[in-house]
Amino acid sequence: MRYLSTRSAAAELPFADVLLEGLATDGGLYVPDHWPSLPERAVLATDSPGSGTSVGYVDTAIEVMWPFVSGSIERGPFEAMVADAYATFEPPSGTAPDVVPVRRLHDNLWMAELFWGPTLAFKDIALQLVGRLFDYELSRRGTRTTIVGATSGDTGSAAIEACRDRHNLDIVILHPEGRTSEVQRRQMTTVLSPNVHNVAVAGTFDDCQDLVKALFADEVFRREMSLSAVNSINWARVMAQIVYYVTSVREINRRLGRGSDAPVDVCVPTGNFGNIFAGYGAMRMGVPIGRLVVASNSNDILTRFFTTGTMDVREVHPTLSPSMDIQVSSNLERLLFEMNGRDGVAVAEMMTEFRNEGRVSVELDSLTWLGERFEAGRIDDDECLAVMSRVHADLGVTVDPHTAVALGVGERFATDPTVPLLCLATAHPAKFPDAVAAATGVRPRLPGHLADLLDRPERCDHLPVDVEALKVYVRGHRSAG
């Protein structure tokens, strides 16, 4: 497998180089040169309810991801890293499938719980593996790297947890000051490992993301500091997320007694578009996904794009679902590459227009292409609270605001009783206790390993939206070795 840039001006690379590069040198994002077919073993495998192990998920993950890494990593070490990564997940005893349990809410509405990893968010599913992949490859090469990432809330803590105390890397994570939940912030700032550096930026997530992109665009600085990325711009993140689409759709069809090719629609709370692009990848590999539903909060640039064909940047408004408070969704570029028949020049022109004008539109045939695969909808904070309250009262299920956005939008599209609709639950409700308490009257507790989080000391630095100041910071916090 080789990887190409969505803008076509960067060299094609094997997986190990793509892992460490993160962003392509032409500013594009890496994608595989072809979509492999889903291995038969992954389609037919069944998980073992109540087994208390992660055998089913681990075996499936190895089969699904192997075509993407083969030739760069030997099979034995890869299998060991996958098993070690998912041993960190602790779903409730007796749930199935393991690692990512699936529960039926009512009729044809289902929910996949992606948040049983160490930081209680779906980002753990990819980053627990990515951290191990980084350590393996850097050790093999005898080199060191500095990871720089931006987070709207959950990526940062998951990346830090995966990279803390690793000998071959430093990690610098930017978050928008005052725009994450307290739990999200403290999961980052209370990690005092010497290779972990947290920065609160006086701006929005989009400002943080732009700063990271600017660092990578400076080729001299990038090479000097050996920069790498763990944001969802890194292909390895998307690759690992494809797996739970395979296991969740398979589990629904197993429990309904349907054939392995029976379609399931999937609704995804969407910010930076990496999670739902993994769903598109799963679809291309042969997972029987009928429609992918983009669920947005009031920062609804994606809903507007999928319904009108026009992306236009507007002001970011803080909401109850901060991980979705985004106006520039980086991974959408990967979908534009697919939509344009893998024409990187066309994508580069679109992204230049979007960056310069703050607006870009697609032709009618492209909008039709999108409409054949995607639906989109949005709900605001009042509707989000209403969903959380109703789901808790009617079903006895407590959900966080991001999951509530998916459920609220997804219910609008769950109109065909013959086609199940799966909503992705992306964060544990205890990560957003204030919103959950406002909606349900119940304040969810953090699991035991995080019970004292609010009492732990914090360490965090503060910077303006200034790329030169960030360069000075990154240089000053690179460890010797």
GUZAKE-28924 format. One record per residue: x, y, z of N, C-alpha, C, CB in turn. Coordinates in steps of 0.2 Angstrom, whole numbers, plus 2048, in hexadecimal, padded with zeros to 3 digits. Atoms other than C-alpha are relative to their C-alpha. Glycine has a CB too. Example, Ala and Ser with C-alpha at 12.3 -4.5 7.8 and 13.67 -1.06 7.14 Angstrom:
# GUZAKE-28924
8047FA80083E7EA8278048068007FB800806
7FC7FA7FF8447FB8247FC8058038028027F9
This chain:
# GUZAKE-28924
8047FA8008008008008048068007FB800806
7FD7FA8008068117FB7FB8068028048027F9
8047FA7FE7FF8228018018067FC800801807
7FF7F98037FC8327F77FC8058037FD7FF7F9
8037FA7FD7F88437FB7FA8027FD805806800
8067FD8037E784B7F88018057FC7FB802806
7FE7FA8057F08597EF8057FE7FB802806804
7FC8048067FB84D7E48078037FF7FC8017FA
7F97FD80180B8587E68057FD8047FF807801
7FB8037FB81384E7F48027F97FD7FD800807
7FE80780281C83D7F17FC7FB8038087FF802
8048057FD81382D7F48057FC8057FE7FB7FA
7FC8037FA8198248047FD7FA802800805806
8038057FC81781480D7FD8018078057FA801
8047FF7FA80D81281D8048038057FD7FA803
7FC7FD7FB81B8158298028077FF8077FB801
7FE7F98018218258217F98058018038017F9
8067FC80080F82B8207FE8018087FA7FD7FD
8018007F980D8278338048068038027F9803
7FC7FB7FC81B8328388008077FC8077FE7FF
8017F980381884082B7FA8038028007FF7F8
8067FD7FF80684382F7FD8047FA801805806
8037FC8068028518238058007FA800807802
7FC8008068098508118048077FF7FC7FE7FA
7FC7FA80181685D80C7FD8057FC8077FE7FD
8047FB80480A8658007FA8038037FE7FD7F9
8067FE7FC7FE86880E7FA7FC7FF7FE8077FD
8058048007F385A8098007FA8058007FC7F9
8018067FC7ED84A8128017FA7FD7F9800804
7FF8068037F383980F7FA7FB8008067FC803
8058058017E782C8088037FA7FD7FA8027FC
7FD8068037EA81A8037FF8007F87FD7F9802
8018008077ED8177F07FB7FC7FD8077FE7FD
8068048027DF80B7F07FC7FE8068017FA7FB
8048037FB7D18047FB8007F98007F9803800
8008078017D47F27FF7F97FD8028057FD805
8078037FE7C57E68018017FE8077FF7FA7FB
8008037F97C07E18128017F98007F9802803
7FE8077FF7C87D18177FA7FC8028067FF805
8068047FF7BB7C38178007FE8078017F97FC
8008027F97C17BE8297FC8058048077FE802
8027FB7FC7BC7CF82F7F88017FF8038077FE
8078008017AB7CE8277FC7FB8037FE7FF7F8
8048067FE7A67BD82D8027FF8088027FA7FD
7FE8027FA7AF7BD83E7FA803805806804802
8057FE7FB7A37BE84E8038018067FA7FB800
7FD7FF7F97A77C585F7FC7FB8057FF807801
8028057FB7A47BB86E7FD8048068067FC803
8037FD7FA7977C387A8027FE8077F88007FF
7FE8017F979C7C488C8077FC8017FB7FB802
7F98038007AE7BD8888048048058037FF7F9
7FB7FC7FC7B67CC8918068017FD8007FD807
7F97FF8037C47CC8857FF8047FA8037F97FE
8007FC8067C87D68768027FC7FA804807800
7FD8048067CC7C886A7FC8017FA7FE7F8802
8037FF8067BE7CB85E8028077FD7F8801801
7FE7F98037C27DE85C8078007FD7FF805805
7F98008017D57DB85C8017FC7F98047FD805
7FF8048077D47CD84E7FD8047FA7FC7FA801
8037FC8057C87D88448058067FE7F9802801
7FB7FB8017D47E78468067FF7FC801804806
7FA8028047E37DE8407FE7FE7F98037F9803
8028028077DA7D78317FE8067FC7FA7FB800
8037FA8047D27E882C8068057FE7FB804804
7FB7FB8017E27F282E8067FE7FD802803807
7FA8038037EF7E68288028027F98007F9800
7FF7FE8077ED7EB8158038078007FA8007FC
7FE7F98007F17FD81A8078018037FC804804
7FA8007FD8017F98248057FB7FD8007FF807
7FC8058028087EA81B8068037FC7FC7FB7FC
7FB7FD8048197ED8148048058047FE8037FA
7FC7FB7FC81E7FA8218017FD8077FC806801
8008037FA81B7F08317FF7F88007FB803805
80180880081E7DD8357FA7FE8038067FD803
8078037FD80E7D38398007FF8077FE7FA7FC
7FF8027F98147CD84A8008068048067FC801
8007FA7FC8187DE8517F98048008058057FF
8067FC8018087E684A7FB7FC8047FE8007F8
8058047FC7FD7D88518018028088007F97FF
7FF7FF7F98057DB8627FE8078028087FF802
8017F97FF8037EE8617F88018008038057FB
8088008007F07EC85D7FD7FD8067FD7FD7F9
8038037FA7ED7E086B8028048068037F9801
7FF7FC7FB7F67EB8777FC807801808802800
8047FA8007ED7FB8727F97FF8037FF8027F9
8078017FE7DC7F38747FF7FD8077FC7FC7FB
8008027F97E07EB8857FF8068058077FC802
8017FA7FC7DF7FD88C7F88018008038067FD
8077FE8007CC7FD8897FC7FB8057FD7FF7F9
8038047FA7C07F88977F88017FF802802807
8077FF8017AE7F78907FC7FC8067FD7FD7FA
8038047FA7A17F089D8007F97FF7F8803801
7FF8078017A27DE8A07F97FD7FD8017FD807
8058048037977D38957FD8047FA7FA7FF805
8037FD8067947E08878047FD7FA802808801
7FD8038067977DB8757FE8057FB7FD7F97FF
7FA8048007A07DD86A8058048058038007F9
7FB7FD7FB7B07E18758038067FD8057FA801
7FD7FA8017B97F18757FB8067FE8058007FA
8067FB8027AA7FA86C7FA7FD8008028037F8
8068037FF79A7F48737FA8037FC7FE800807
8067FD80478A7F68687FA7FF8048007FD7F9
8068017FC7797F98717FA8027FB800803807
8067FE8047687F98697FC8058057FC7FA7FE
8047FC7FC75E80886F7F97FF8008028087FE
80780280174D8058677FF7FF7F97FC805803
8028018077467FE8578067FF7FC7FC8067FD
7FA80180475380184A8068058017FE8017F8
7FB7FB7FD75E80E8548057FC8047FD806803
7FA8047FC76F80785A8058058028037FA7FC
7FA7FB7FE77E80F8638067FC8017FE804806
7FA8037FF79080A8628048048058047FF7FA
7FC7FD7FB79A80F8728078007FF7FE7FD807
7F98008027AB81586D8048038058008047F9
7FD7FC7FB7B081C87D8037FC8067FC805803
7FD8047FB7B780E8888078008017FD7F9800
7F98007FF7C98128868028058068038037FA
7FE7FC7FA7D481B8937FE8078018087FF800
8027F97FF7CF82D88F7F88017FF8048047FC
8087FF8017BC82988C7FE8037FA7FD803806
8027FE8077BB82E87A8027FC7FA8038087FF
7FF8058067BB8268698078017FD7FB8027FB
7F97FF8037CC82E8658057FB803802807802
7FB8067FE7D48208708017FA7FC7FD7FE807
8008068047CF8138648068007FB7FA7FF7FC
7FA7FF8057DC81A8578068028047FE8067FB
7FA7FD7FE7E88238628047FB8057FF806804
7FC8057FC7EC81486E8047FC7FB7FB7FC804
7FC8048057F280B85E8058057FD7FC7FD7FB
7FC7FC8047FA81A8568068028057FD8077FE
7FA7FF7FB80581E8668057FA7FF7FD801807
7FB80680080C80C8658038007F97FC7FA801
7FD80080780F80D8528058058007FA8027FB
7FA7FB80081981D8558067FE8037FD807803
7FB8027FC8238168628047FA7FD7FE7FE807
7FD8068048268068588058037FA7FB7FB7FE
7FD7FE80682B80F8488068058027FC8047FC
7FB7FB7FE83681D8518067FC8037FE805805
7FB8057FD83F80F85B8047FC7FB7FD7FB805
7FD80480684280584B8058057FC7FB7FE7FB
7FB7FB80484A8158438058038047FB8057FC
7FB7FC7FC85381B8527FF8078008077FE7FF
8017F980184B82C8507FB8028067FE8027F9
8047FD7FB84183885B7FC8057FC804804805
8047FB8038328438567FC8048057FB7FC7FB
8057FC7FC82785185C7FA8007FD803808801
80780080281584F85B7FD8068027FC7FA803
8037FA7FF80B85F8597F97FF7FE8038067FD
8078018027F885E8597FB8058037FD7F9803
8057FC7FE7E886885B7FA7FC8027FE8067FB
8068047FE7D98628657FA8058028027FC806
8067FD7FE7C78688677FE7FD8077FB8007FB
8028027F97C685E8778037F98017F9800800
7FE8077FF7C984B8758067FD7FD7FA7FC7FE
7FA8038037D78488698068018058018037F9
7FA7FE7FC7E38518758027FB805800807803
7FF8047FA7E08468848027F97FE7FA800804
7FF8078027E083687A8077FF7FD7FB7FE7FA
7F98008027F083B8718058008058018067FB
7FB8007FB7F983F8818007FA8047FD806805
8008077FD7F382F8898047FB7FD7F97FE802
7FD8058047FA82587B8088027FF7FD8007F9
7F97FE80180B82F87A8048018068008067FB
7FC7FE7FA80F83388C8057FB8027FB800806
7FA8047FD82082D8938037FB7FA7FD7FC805
7FC8038058258268828068037FE7FB7FF7F9
7F97FE80083882787F8018047FA8047FB801
7FE7FE80683882C86D7FC8067FD7FF7FA7FB
8047FA80382C83B86C7FE8058067FA7FD7FD
8037FB7FC82684B8737F98017FD804807801
8067FF8028148508727FE8078027FB7FB801
8037F97FE80D8628717F98007FD8058067FD
8078008027FA8648717FD8078017FC7FB804
8037FA7FF7F187486E7F87FF8018018047F9
8078007FF7DF8778747FE8078007FE7FC806
8027F97FF7D48868737FE8028077FA8017FB
8017FE7F97D488F8837F9801802805806802
8077FF7FD7C388E88D7FB7FD7FB7FF807800
8058038047BB88487F8007F88008018027F9
8008077FF7BD8728857FC7FF8078077FC800
8038027F97B386A8948068008057FC7FA800
7FB8017FA7BD86A8A58037F98007FD802807
7FD8078007BF8578A48048007FA7FA7FB800
7FB8018067C68588928068048017FC8037FA
7FA7FC7FF7D28668978057FC8057FF807803
7FC8037FB7D885D8A78037F97FE7FC7FF806
7FD8078037DA84C89E8078027FC7FB7FD7FC
7FA7FE8037E88568958058038057FF8047FA
7FB7FC7FC7EF8628A18027FD8077FD806802
7FD8037FA7F18568B08057FA7FE7FA7FD803
7FA8048027FD84B8A68068038017FF7FD7F9
7FA7FD7FF80D8508AD8077FD7FD801801807
7FA8038038198458A38048057FC7FD7FA7FB
7FC7FB80382884E89D8008017F98077FE802
8007FF80782584B88B7F98027FD8017F97FC
8077FE80281385288B8008088027FB7FC805
8017F88008108658887F98027FE8068037FC
8067FD8027FF86D8888008077FF7FB7FE806
8017F98017FB87E8817F98027FF8058017F9
8077FD8017EB8888838018067FB7FD802807
8007FB8057E98938747FA8058008017FD7F8
8057FB7FF7E08A38757FC8017F9803807802
8048008077D489F8667FC7FA8008058007FA
8048068017C989185F8047FA7FE7FB8027FA
7FC8068027CD87F85A8028027F97FB7FB800
7FE7FF8067CE8858488078048007FB8047FC
7FA7FD8007DC89184D8057FC8027FF806806
7FB8057FE7E58838568027FC7FA7FD7FC806
7FF8058067E38788468048047FB7FA7FE7FD
7FC7FC8057EA88683B8078018037FD8077FF
7F98007FD7F98888478047FA7FE800802807
7FD8068017FD8768458027FF7F97FC7FA802
7FF8018077FB8768328068057FE7FA8027FC
7FB7FB8028068868318077FD8027FF806804
7FA8047FE81487C83B8027FB7FB8007FD807
7FF80580481386E82F8028037F97FA7FB7FF
7FF7FD80681387A8208078037FF7FB8057FE
7F97FD8008248818258057FA800801804807
7FC80680182F87381E8068008048017FF7F8
7FA8007FC83F8798267FF7FF8078038077FF
8028017F983787A8377FE7F88017FB805803
80380780082E8698348067FB8017FC7FF7FA
7FB80580083E8608308058018068048017FA
7FC7FF7FA84886983E7FE7FD806801808801
8038037FA83C86384B7FD7F98007FA805803
8038078028378538437F97FF8028057FA804
8078007FE8258578457FC7FA7FD7FD8077FD
80580580281784A8447FA8028038027F9802
8077FE7FE80484B8477FD7F98027FD8037FA
8048057FE7F88408507F88027FF8017FE807
8067FE8027E984A84B7FD7FC7FB7FF8087FE
8038048057DC84283F8038017F97F9801801
7FD7FF8067E68498318057FA7FF8048077FF
7FB8068007F283A8357FC7FA7FD8037FE806
8048068037EC82B82A7FF7FB8058037FE7FA
8018057FC7EF81F8377FA8008058067FF805
8067FE7FC7E18278427FA7FD7FC7FF807801
8068028047D48248348007F87FF8008037F9
7FF8078017DB8128307FD7FC8068077FE7FF
8028037FA7D880D8427F8800802804802806
8077FF7FF7C68148437FC7FC7FB7FF8087FF
8048048047C080A8347FE7FA8038047FE7FA
8028067FD7C07FB83F7FA7FF8048067FE805
8068017FC7B27FF84A7F98017FC7FF805806
8058008057A780283B7FE7F97FE8018047FA
8018078027AA7F08367FD7FC8068077FD7FF
8038047FA7A77E98487F9802801805800806
8067FE7FE7987F384B7FA7FE7FB7FF808801
80480280578F7F083B7FF7F98008028037F9
8008078007937DE83C7FC7FD8068077FD800
8048027FA78C7DD84E7F98017FF803804806
8077FE80177C7E58497FD7FA7FC7FF8077FD
8038058047797D983B8007F98038048007F9
8008067FC77E7CA8467FA8008048077FF804
8058007FB7727CF8537F98007FD800805805
8068008037647D28477FF7F97FB7FF8067FB
8018068047677C183E8008027F87FA7FD801
7FF7FE80776B7CA82D8067FE7FD7FF808800
7FA8028047777C68208068068017FF8007F9
7FB7FC7FF7887CE8218018067FB8077FC800
8007FB8057857D98127FA8058018007FD7F9
8067FC7FF7757E18198028078027FB7FD806
7FE7F97FE7767F481A7FE8038077FD8057FA
8027FD7FA7777FE8298028087FF8047FD806
7FE7F980077781282A8048028067FA8047FF
7FC7FE7FA78381A8358008088018077FE800
8017F97FF78182C83D8068018057FA802804
7FA7FE7FD7918348438008078038077FF7FC
7FF7F97FE79384484E8078027FD800801808
7FA7FF8057A084D8438028078017FE7FF7F9
7FC7F97FF7AD85B8468058007FA803800807
7FA8008047BD85883D8007FB7FA8077FF803
8018048067B684B8318047F98008008037FA
7FC8068007C283D8367FC7FA801806801804
8048067FE7B683183E7FC7FE7FA7FC802806
8058028057A98328308047FE7FA7FB8057FF
7FC8028067B78318238027F88008068047FF
7FE8077FF7BC82082B7FA7FC7FE8027FF807
8068048027AA81B8287FF8007F87FA803802
7FF8008077AC8208168057FA7FD8028077FD
7FB8058027BC8158157FD7F9801806801804
8038067FF7B280781D7FB7FE7FA7FD7FF807
8048018057A58098108037FE7F97FC8067FE
7FC8028067B28088028037F98008058057FF
7FD8077FF7B97F88097FB7FB800804800807
8068058017A87F08087FC7FF8068037F97FF
8058007FB7A07F38197F98027FE803804806
8077FE80378D7F38157FD8068047FC7FA800
8037FA7FE78A80581A7FC8037FB806805803
8047FD80577B80C8128018087FF7F97FF802
7FF7F980077D81F8168048028067F9804800
7FC7FD7FA7898298217FD8068018078017FE
8037FA7FE78083682A8048058047F97FF804
7FC7FB7FD78A84682F7FB8048058038057FB
8047FC7FA78384D8408048068027FE7FB805
7FD7FA7FE78885F8447FC8038068018057FA
8037FB7FC78586B8527FE8077FD804801807
8027FA80378187D84F8068037FC7FE806805
7FA7FE80579387F8477FF7FB7FA8077FF804
80380580578B8778388038007F97F9800800
7FD7FF80779787A8297FF7FA7FC807802801
8008078037978678257F97FF7FE8027FB804
8078018027848668257FE8057FA7FB802806
8017FC80578387581A8037FE7F9802808801
7FC80280679086E80E7FC7FA7FD8077FE802
80380680378785D80C7F98017FE8007FB805
8077FF8037768658098008057FB7FC803806
8007FB80577B8747FE8068007FB800807804
7FA80080478C8707F78058068017FE8007F9
7FC7FA7FF7948807FE8037FF8077FC8067FF
7FD7FF7FA7A088180C8028088018077FC801
7FE7FA7FF7A18928148028018087FB8057FE
7FE8007F97AA8968247FC806804808802801
8047FB7FC7A089F8328048008077F97FE800
7FD7FF7F97A48A48447FF7F98047FD805804
8018067FC7A78958507FC8028068077FC801
8047FE7FA79A89585E8017FA8057F88017FF
7FF8067FB79E88B86E7F97FD802803803807
8068047FF79187D8718027FB8067FE7FD7FA
7FF8057FB78E86F87D8047FA7FD7F97FD802
7FC8058037978648718078037FD7FC7FC7FA
7FB7FC8027A886D8708057FC7FB804802806
7FC8048057B185F8667FE8017F98017F9802
8037FF8077A68648578008077FF7F97FD800
8007F98017A98778598058027FB800804806
7FB8008057B28778487FD8037FA8037F97FF
8037FD8067B08818388057FD7FA800807800
7FC8038057BF87982E8017F98028078057FF
7FF8087FE7BE86682E8057FD7FB7F97FD7FF
7FA8028047CF8608287FF7FA7FC8067FF804
8018068047CA84F8237FB8007FA7FE7FA805
8047FF8067BD8558178048007FA7FB806801
7FC8008067CB85780B8017F97FD807803802
7FF8078037CD84480A7FA7FE7FC8017FB806
8068018037BB8438058008047F97FA801804
8007FC8067BD8517F88047FC7FB802807801
7FC8048047CB8477F17FD7FA7FC8077FD804
8048058027C08387EF7FA8027FB7FD7FC805
8057FD8047B28437E88028027F97FC805804
7FD7FE8067BD84A7DB8047FB7FC805806801
7FD8068047C28397D48088008017FF8017F9
7F98017FE7D383A7DE8048057FC8037F97FF
7FC7FB8047D884A7D48038058057FB8047FB
7FD7FC7FB7E48527E08018087FE8077FE802
8007F98037E68627D57FA8048028028007F9
8067FD7FF7D48657D67FE8028087FA7FC7FE
8017FF7F97D48637E98048068038027F9804
7FB7FA7FE7E386F7EB7FD8067FE8077FF7FD
8047FA8027D987C7E17FA8028057FE7FF7F9
8057FE7FC7CA87A7EC8028028077FC7F9801
7FD7FE7FA7D487B7FC8038078008057FB803
7FD7FA8017DD88A7F67FA8068008048017FA
8067FB8007CC8937F27FD8008077FB7FD7FB
8038007F97C588E8038048048057FF7F8802
7FB7FD7FC7D489480C8008087FF8077FE800
8007F98027D48A58037FA8038008038007F9
8067FD8017C28A88017FB7FE8067FC7FE7FA
8058027FB7BA89F8107FA7FD7FE7FF806805
8068038037AE8978048027FC7FA7FB8057FF
7FF8038067AE88A7F77FA7FB7FE8067FB800
8068048027A08817ED8027FA7FB7FB8047FD
7FF80680479F8707E47FA8007FA8007FA803
80580180679686C7D37FA7FC8028047FE7FA
8068047FE7858647D38027F98007FB8017FB
7FF80780078C8537CE8047FE8068047FE7F9
7FC8017FA7988547DD7FB7FF806805805801
8058007FB7898587E87FC7FA8007FC806800
8048068017808497E18047FA8027FE7FF7F8
7FC8057FE78F83E7E48008008088078017FE
8008007F978F8437F67F97FE803801808803
8078027FE77C8417F87FF7F97FF7FB8047FC
80080780177E82F7F28037FC8068037FE7FA
7FD8037FA78882B8027FF8038068088007FE
8007FD7FA78583880F7F9804801806805800
8057FB7FE7778418188038048057F97FC803
7FD7FC7FB77984F8247FA8048038058057FD
8047FC7FC7708588328038038067FA7FC802
7FD7FD7FA7728638417FB8018058038077FE
8047FE7FA76B8678528048058047FE7FA804
7FD7FB7FC76E87585E8017FE8077FC8077FF
7FF8027F97728758717F97FE803803805803
8068027FD7608758767FD7FA7FE7FA8067FE
80280680275C86786B8047FA8038007FF7F8
7FC8057FD76B85E8717FE7FE807807803800
8028017F97668608837F97FC8007FF806804
80780480075485987F8017F97FE7FC8047FA
7FE80780175C84A8778037FC8068057FF7FA
7FC8037FA7678468867FA7FF805805805803
8058017FB7588488917FB7FB7FE7FC807801
80580580274C83E8878037F98007FD8017F9
7FD80780175882F8848017FE8078078017FD
7FF8027F975C82F8977F97FE803803806804
8068017FD74A83089C7FC7F97FD7FB8067FF
80380580374382488F8047F98007FE8027F9
7FC80680175181788D8057FF8068048017FA
7FC8017FA75B81989D8088007FE7FF7F9803
7F980080376B81D8928028078018007FE7F9
7FD7F980077682C8968058017FB803801807
7FC7FE80577F8348888038078007FD7FF7F9
7FD7F980078B8428867FD8047FA8087FF7FF
8037FC80578785187B8027FE7F8802807801
7FE80280779184B86B7FB7FA7FE8077FE800
80480680278883A86B7F88028008007FB806
8077FD80177784486E7FF8037F97FF805806
8007FD80777B84D85E7FE7FB7FB8068057FE
80180680477C83D8557FA7FD8008067FB801
8068037FF76D83685C7FA8047FE7FE7FE808
8067FB8027628468598008007F9802806803
8007FF8077688478477FE7F97FD8068027FD
8018078037688348447F87FE8008047FB804
80780280075683284A7FC8027FA7FD802807
8047FD80575083D83C8017FB7F98038077FE
7FE80480675883182F7FE7F88018078007FE
8018077FE7538208387F87FF7FE8017FE807
80780180374381F82D7FE7FA7FD7FE8067FC
80180680374580F8258007FA8058057FF7FA
8008057FB7408018318057FA7FE7F97FD802
7FC80680274A7F48278088028007FE7FE7F9
7F97FE80075B7FE8288018038078018057FA
7FD7FD7FA7638008398048067FF8047FA804
7FC7FA80076A81083D8058008077FC807800
7FB8007FB77A8108488038078018067FB7FE
7FD7F97FE77F8208528077FE8047FB804804
7FA8017FC7918218588008058068068027FB
7FF7FC7FA79382686A8078018017FD7FC806
7F97FE8017A382F86A8048028078018057FB
7FD7FE7FA7A683487C7FC7FE806801808801
8038027FA7A282E88E7FC8068038057FD805
8037FA7FD7958398968038038067F97FE802
7FD7FD7FA7A083C8A58058057FE8047FB804
7FC7FB8027AB84789A7FD8077FF8037FE7F9
8047F980079D8548997FB8008057FD8007F9
8058017FB7958538AA7FB8068018047FF807
8047FB7FF78E8648AA7FA8007FB8048077FF
80580080578486289A7FC7FA8018037FF7F9
8048057FE77E85189F7FC8018068057F9802
8047FE7FA7788578B07FB8057FE805803805
8057FB80276F8668A87FA7FC7FC8038057FB
80580480476685989C7FC7FB8048037FD7FA
8038067FD76384B8A87FF8018088047FA7FF
8008007F97658518BA8057FC8037F97FF802
7FB8057FE7728448BC8078027FE7FE7F97FE
7F97FE8027858488BD8047F9800803805806
7FD80780178E8398B68078008038017FE7F9
7F98017FD79E8338BF8057FE7FC7FF7FC806
7FA8028047AF8318B88017F9802806804801
7FE8077FE7B581E8B88068018058027FC7FA
7FB8007FA7C18198C68078037FE8007F9802
7F97FD8017D181D8BD8018077FF8027FC7F9
8007F98017CC82F8BA7FC8038067FD8027FA
8047FE7FA7C28318CB8038078037FF7FB805
7FD7FA7FC7CF83E8D28028057FB8067FD804
7FE7FC8057D18478C18008088027FC7FF7FA
8017F97FE7CA8588C88058028057F9801801
7FB7FE7FB7D78588D68077FF7FE7FE7FB806
7F98018027E68548CC8038077FE8017FB7FA
7FD7F98027F38638C98008007F9807800803
8007FF8077F386A8B88068047FE7FA8057FE
7FA7FD8038018708AD7FE8027F98077FC800
8027FD8077FD87B89D8048067FF7F9800800
7FE7F98028058898947FB8037FB8077FF7FC
8057FC8047FC89788A8048047FB7FD805805
7FD7FD80680089E8797FA8047FC8037FB7FC
8057FD8057F78AA86D8007FD7FA8028087FF
8018038067F28A685C8068037FC7F98017FC
7FA7FD8038048A98558057FA7FF803805805
7FC80680280E89C84B8078018027FF7FF7F9
7F97FF7FE81F8A484F8007FE8088028077FF
8008017F981B8A38628007F88017FA803804
8018087FF8168908608077FD7FE7FA7FE7FB
7FA80380282688D8578058008058038037F9
7FC7FF7FA8308948657FF7FB806800807803
8028057FB8268898718027F97FF7F8801801
7FF8078028288798688087FF8007FE7FF7F9
7F980180083B87C8668027FF8078048067FD
7FE7FF7FA83C8808787FE7FA8057FE806804
8038067FC83387087E8027F97FD7F9801800
7FE80680383C8638738057FD8058038017F9
7FB8047FC84585687E8067FE7FD7FC7FA803
7F980280285785287C7FF7F87FF806802804
8018078018598408757FF7FE7F97FC7FD805
